[in-house]
Amino acid sequence: MVQSINTKIDLTIDATSYLGIADYGKIMIGDQGFEFFNDRDTRKFVQIPWEEVDYVVASVVFKGKWIPRYAIQTKKNGTYSFASKEPKKVLRAIREYVDPSHMVQSLSFFDVIKRGVKNKLHK
């Protein structure tokens, strides 16, 4: 069994990790970091200390009514994508430990298209 890095847990919720194939498990947010533990395989887990978190990127749809997934971008190890049953509750819990200026929205579909067209015209 994997040892948790947290000493105090603020939130535990069912979630999906998108590292390769989707894995189902639980997200635990605590005083030391963000953790994801797989339900079926105890060897598949993600532990990210708060010091390592650079940005939290949320995919916002319908002007904030629905957040299908969010990602945690680390300083050294890349980006980890997750989805959960109540993403707003998860993001509020993360906001207690991560600076709110480091929590951003991802680009919408039309913003990506607009940026691509602008780059093509600029060249």
Buried (B, 14 or more C-beta within 10 A) or exposed (E): EEEBBBEEBBBEBEBBBBBEEEBEBBBBBBEBBBBBBBEEEEEBBBBBBBEBBEBBBBBBEEEEEEBEBBBBBBEEEEEBBBBBEEBEEBBEBBEEBBEEEBBEEEEEEEEEEEEEEEEEEEE
